């Protein structure tokens, strides 16, 4: 049986991948590890905060949201009549 910590990590990963409905995951985890929703939610929250802080340390968020560089040098300006 997985621990609450392992289950919360799995839940965080699944949420990040957006593979399944989180409520379905909660039900499966609660059945597997025999813990209550409060314990799972608290552990999950701590894991999520840890992941977020780790990601911020790796690459701080930038103001620019575009993932692909925009090349404007090849575009020509056209006049609209």
KOLNUPA-474318 format. One line per 8 residues: number of its first residue (from 1); their letters; for each residue x, y, z of C-alpha. Coordinates in Angstrom, 2 decimals. Example, Ala and Ser with C-alpha at 12.3 -4.5 7.8 and 13.67 -1.06 7.14 Angstrom:
1	as	12.30/-4.50/7.80 ~ 13.67/-1.06/7.14
This chain:
1	xxxxxxxx	0.00/0.00/0.00 ~ 1.32/3.47/-0.82 ~ 1.81/6.01/1.95 ~ -0.15/9.25/2.20 ~ 2.96/11.12/1.05 ~ 3.41/8.91/-2.02 ~ -0.28/9.18/-2.83 ~ -0.20/12.96/-2.57
9	xxxxxxxx	2.80/13.02/-4.94 ~ 0.91/10.84/-7.39 ~ -2.10/13.13/-7.13 ~ 0.05/16.22/-7.73 ~ 1.60/14.61/-10.80 ~ -1.77/13.57/-12.19 ~ -3.16/17.05/-11.63 ~ -0.16/18.54/-13.41
17	xxxxxxxx	-0.73/16.26/-16.38 ~ -4.51/16.85/-16.31 ~ -5.13/13.18/-17.03 ~ -8.07/12.44/-14.79 ~ -10.73/14.06/-12.69 ~ -9.10/14.90/-9.34 ~ -12.18/13.75/-7.41 ~ -11.88/10.28/-8.94
25	xxxxxxxx	-8.21/10.19/-7.95 ~ -9.12/11.14/-4.37 ~ -11.60/8.28/-4.16 ~ -9.10/5.74/-5.47 ~ -6.34/6.95/-3.12 ~ -8.63/7.00/-0.08 ~ -9.65/3.40/-0.78 ~ -6.05/2.28/-1.28
33	xxxxxxxx	-4.44/3.82/1.79 ~ -7.35/3.96/4.22 ~ -6.83/7.57/5.27 ~ -9.35/10.38/5.47 ~ -9.87/13.25/3.06 ~ -8.42/15.85/5.45 ~ -5.10/13.98/5.80 ~ -4.82/13.51/2.05
41	xxxxxxxx	-5.73/17.12/1.27 ~ -3.26/18.49/3.82 ~ -0.42/16.31/2.54 ~ -1.31/17.13/-1.06 ~ -1.29/20.86/-0.28 ~ 2.18/20.62/1.28 ~ 3.49/18.69/-1.75 ~ 1.95/21.19/-4.17
49	xxxxxxxx	3.56/24.11/-2.30 ~ 6.91/22.31/-2.34 ~ 6.66/21.69/-6.10 ~ 5.68/25.32/-6.75 ~ 8.59/26.70/-4.72 ~ 10.98/24.27/-6.43 ~ 9.76/25.31/-9.87 ~ 10.15/28.99/-8.97
57	xxxxxxxx	13.75/28.32/-7.92 ~ 14.49/26.58/-11.22 ~ 12.95/29.23/-13.44 ~ 11.29/32.33/-12.04 ~ 8.13/33.28/-13.88 ~ 8.58/35.90/-16.55 ~ 6.18/38.61/-17.60 ~ 6.11/37.23/-21.13
65	xxxxxxxx	3.73/34.29/-21.47 ~ 4.53/33.31/-25.07 ~ 6.50/30.06/-25.28 ~ 7.69/30.52/-28.86 ~ 9.90/33.44/-29.92 ~ 8.08/35.83/-32.20 ~ 10.01/36.70/-35.35 ~ 8.79/40.01/-36.73
73	xxxxxxxx	11.76/40.66/-39.02 ~ 10.29/38.72/-41.95 ~ 6.86/40.35/-41.80 ~ 6.03/43.18/-44.18 ~ 3.78/46.04/-43.23 ~ 0.69/46.34/-45.42 ~ -1.61/49.30/-45.76 ~ -5.30/48.82/-45.30
81	x	-7.47/50.88/-47.68
